[in-house]
Amino acid sequence: MAELTPAQNEHVQYLIAQFMDKNGLDRSMAIKQLHLFVCNGSCSWYKNSGGSGTEFDHKSLTPDQRKGTKNLLDKVAADRNVTSEDLMKWFHVFRCHS
């Protein structure tokens, strides 16, 4: 099982906090929406949780939600001096491998 370093976990926690603040969401809903965007239905956690037709249906994100999430992810990555790809990978490990 993959594990995050303390620094990687800190970046993920910052992303979650920023997403909560920007969207007025509680932590659980912020993680859920980030998961829908980051994993886009491709991870085994998603498939094992029911997939399409459930609350984890990645198609439930609107185009505006996708764009806003991508923009925030890019901003957080730039602020933290990491790549968006790494931040998404770390979020996947945090959400789907813990």
C-alpha positions in Angstrom: 0.0 0.0 0.0 1.3 3.4 -0.9 2.0 6.0 1.8 2.4 9.7 1.7 5.4 11.5 3.2 4.5 14.1 5.8 5.2 16.8 3.2 3.0 15.2 0.6 0.2 14.8 3.2 0.6 18.5 4.2 0.0 19.5 0.5 -3.1 17.3 0.3 -4.5 18.7 3.6 -3.9 22.2 2.3 -5.7 21.4 -0.9 -8.7 20.0 1.0 -8.8 23.1 3.3 -8.6 25.5 0.3 -11.4 23.5 -1.5 -13.5 23.7 1.6 -13.0 27.4 2.0 -13.6 28.3 -1.7 -16.7 26.1 -2.0 -18.2 26.5 1.4 -18.2 22.7 2.0 -17.6 20.5 5.0 -14.5 18.3 4.9 -16.4 15.2 3.9 -18.1 16.8 0.9 -14.8 18.5 -0.2 -13.0 15.2 -0.2 -15.9 13.6 -2.1 -15.9 16.2 -4.8 -12.1 16.3 -5.1 -12.2 12.5 -5.4 -14.8 12.7 -8.2 -12.5 15.0 -10.1 -9.1 13.5 -9.4 -10.0 9.8 -9.9 -12.7 10.4 -12.4 -14.1 6.9 -11.8 -10.9 5.1 -12.7 -9.7 3.9 -9.3 -10.6 0.6 -7.7 -12.1 2.4 -4.6 -14.6 4.0 -6.9 -15.4 0.8 -8.7 -15.8 -1.1 -5.5 -18.1 1.6 -4.1 -20.8 1.2 -6.8 -19.6 3.4 -9.6 -22.2 4.9 -12.0 -25.6 5.5 -10.6 -24.4 6.1 -7.0 -23.3 9.1 -5.1 -19.8 8.4 -6.5 -20.9 8.9 -10.1 -18.1 11.1 -11.5 -20.5 12.4 -14.2 -22.4 14.2 -11.5 -19.8 17.0 -11.6 -20.9 19.9 -13.7 -18.6 21.5 -16.3 -18.3 24.6 -14.0 -17.4 22.3 -11.0 -14.7 20.6 -13.1 -13.3 23.9 -14.3 -13.3 25.4 -10.8 -11.7 22.3 -9.3 -9.0 22.3 -12.0 -8.3 26.0 -11.5 -8.0 25.6 -7.7 -5.8 22.5 -8.0 -3.5 24.4 -10.4 -3.4 27.4 -8.0 -2.7 25.3 -4.9 0.0 23.4 -6.8 1.7 26.6 -7.9 1.4 28.1 -4.4 3.0 25.0 -2.9 5.6 24.7 -5.7 4.6 21.2 -6.8 3.0 20.0 -10.0 -0.8 19.5 -10.4 -0.1 15.9 -11.5 1.8 15.2 -8.3 -0.9 16.8 -6.1 -3.6 14.7 -7.8 -1.5 11.6 -7.4 -1.0 12.3 -3.7 -4.7 13.0 -3.2 -5.5 9.7 -4.9 -3.1 7.9 -2.4 -4.7 9.8 0.5 -8.3 9.0 -0.5 -8.0 5.6 -2.2 -5.2 3.9 -0.5 -5.7 4.8 3.1 
